[in-house]
Amino acid sequence: MTTALLIIDVQNDYFAHGAFPLWNAEATLDATVAAIGRARARGEAVVLVQHVAASADSPLFRPGTHGAGIHADILAAAPGAPVVVKQHADSFHQTGLANVLADLGVTRLRIAGMMTQNCVVFTALSPAAERYGVSVVSDCTTTLNEAIHGFALHGLSTRVAVQADA
């Protein structure tokens, strides 16, 4: 089995001084960078997903802005990782993600990223994700606040494995 660590939307707009700072963003970033290191040590692929808004009028992830960029710490931890650009919550919807994973021979998918109740959940529950053994790395996800984060992970746990990265 080939496993990939999928990092969704760890982008500048979600951090301090960004358009939409999230709860626990820095701790989540640190945990995600560490998870990338462990994944690489285990020989797992790392794939990055970047949300870019369809319109320059969007409140966040506007095309060509610093805020839409993947956080520099993620890029440094995963040099050369493929980047899939999306415009919807489901990272598979109208993207080349399935092709990237097929090219890598992926059969298991571990998901990390932002926002837990939106892009993480919709990607984990995507019809296209059903072909993979999916798990969500709980300490590498975050959202608006601790309560919404907890509710989203609890709800998701009835459909996919939710666990801290080891």
C-alpha positions in Angstrom: 0.0 0.0 0.0 1.2 3.5 -0.8 0.2 6.3 1.5 0.0 10.0 0.7 -0.3 12.8 3.2 -2.6 15.4 1.7 -2.2 18.9 3.1 -5.2 21.1 2.3 -5.2 24.9 2.2 -2.5 25.7 4.7 -2.4 29.2 3.2 -1.3 32.6 4.3 -4.9 34.1 4.6 -5.5 31.7 7.5 -2.7 33.1 9.7 -2.2 36.3 11.7 -2.4 39.4 9.4 -4.2 37.3 6.8 -7.7 37.9 5.6 -9.3 35.2 7.8 -7.0 34.0 10.7 -8.1 30.7 12.2 -8.0 29.4 15.8 -4.8 27.5 16.6 -3.3 28.1 13.2 0.4 28.3 14.4 0.2 25.1 16.5 -1.5 23.4 13.6 1.2 24.6 11.2 3.9 23.3 13.5 2.2 19.9 13.8 1.7 19.7 10.1 5.4 20.5 9.4 6.3 17.7 11.8 3.8 15.3 10.2 5.4 16.0 6.8 8.8 15.1 8.2 7.5 11.8 9.6 5.6 11.1 6.4 8.8 11.6 4.3 10.8 9.4 6.7 8.2 6.6 6.2 8.5 7.0 2.4 5.0 8.5 2.1 4.1 10.9 -0.7 3.1 14.5 0.3 0.6 16.3 -1.9 -0.4 20.0 -1.3 -3.7 21.5 -2.1 -4.1 25.2 -2.7 -7.5 27.0 -2.9 -7.5 29.9 -5.3 -10.7 31.9 -5.6 -12.5 32.1 -8.9 -12.8 35.9 -8.5 -10.5 38.7 -7.5 -13.5 40.0 -5.5 -13.3 37.0 -3.1 -12.7 37.9 0.6 -9.8 35.4 0.7 -7.5 33.4 -1.5 -7.7 36.0 -4.3 -5.6 35.0 -7.3 -2.1 36.3 -7.3 -2.1 37.5 -3.7 0.2 36.7 -0.8 -2.8 35.4 1.1 -3.5 32.7 -1.5 0.0 31.4 -1.2 0.8 28.2 0.6 2.5 29.0 3.9 6.3 29.1 3.4 6.9 26.6 6.2 4.8 24.0 4.4 6.7 24.6 1.1 10.0 24.3 2.9 9.0 21.0 4.6 7.7 19.5 1.3 10.0 20.8 -1.5 9.0 19.4 -4.9 5.6 18.2 -3.6 2.9 18.3 -6.3 0.4 21.2 -5.8 -3.2 20.7 -6.8 -5.2 24.0 -7.2 -8.9 23.9 -6.4 -11.9 26.3 -6.3 -14.3 24.1 -4.2 -14.3 22.6 -0.7 -13.9 19.1 -2.1 -10.2 18.8 -3.2 -11.2 16.2 -5.8 -14.0 18.3 -7.5 -12.9 19.6 -10.9 -9.2 19.2 -10.1 -6.4 16.8 -11.1 -6.0 15.3 -7.6 -7.2 11.8 -8.5 -4.7 11.8 -11.4 -1.8 12.9 -9.1 -2.7 10.2 -6.6 -3.0 7.6 -9.3 0.4 8.5 -10.7 1.9 8.1 -7.2 0.1 4.7 -6.8 -1.7 5.9 -3.7 -4.1 3.5 -1.9 -4.2 5.2 1.5 -4.8 8.9 2.1 -4.1 10.8 5.3 -5.6 14.2 5.3 -4.4 17.4 7.1 -5.3 21.0 6.6 -7.7 23.9 7.1 -10.7 24.3 7.6 -11.8 21.2 9.4 -15.6 21.5 8.9 -15.3 22.5 5.3 -12.4 21.5 3.0 -11.1 18.7 5.3 -14.6 17.1 5.7 -15.7 17.5 2.1 -12.5 16.0 0.8 -12.5 13.1 3.3 -16.1 12.3 2.4 -15.8 13.0 -1.4 -17.2 10.2 -3.6 -13.7 10.2 -5.2 -12.1 9.5 -1.9 -14.0 6.2 -1.4 -11.3 4.3 -3.3 -8.7 5.2 -0.7 -8.3 4.1 2.9 -8.9 7.6 4.3 -7.9 9.0 7.7 -7.8 12.5 9.1 -4.8 13.7 11.1 -6.7 15.5 13.9 -3.7 17.5 15.3 -3.0 18.8 11.8 -6.4 20.4 11.2 -8.0 23.5 12.5 -10.9 25.9 11.9 -12.7 28.9 13.4 -12.7 27.8 17.0 -12.1 24.7 19.2 -15.8 23.8 19.4 -16.4 23.7 15.7 -13.2 21.8 15.2 -14.3 19.2 17.8 -17.8 18.9 16.3 -16.4 18.4 12.8 -13.9 15.8 13.9 -16.5 13.9 15.9 -19.0 13.9 13.1 -16.4 12.8 10.6 -15.2 10.0 12.9 -18.4 7.9 12.0 -17.1 7.7 8.4 -13.3 7.8 8.4 -10.5 7.2 11.0 -9.7 10.4 12.9 -6.4 10.2 14.8 -3.4 12.2 15.9 -0.4 11.8 13.8 2.2 9.3 15.1 
